[in-house]
């Protein structure tokens, strides 16, 4: 299962309140220590762990650069 987790911390709340939601993905990348994960990061891990095929992960990824073809 691929998933995305957004933790509603103070910084995320401020971004939403200020109508700057375009900043949320980069904040989620920074917030991995708090448990945040982007869908593309989850897909990349599933491909790396060979749970899903490269083609399946690549087709569904928004940022295709994160999906690495297995060697």
Secondary structure, 3 states (H helix, E strand, C coil): CCCCECCCCHHHHHHHHCCCHHHHHHHHHHHHHHCCECHHHHHHHHHHCCCCCHHHHHHHCCCHHHCCCCC
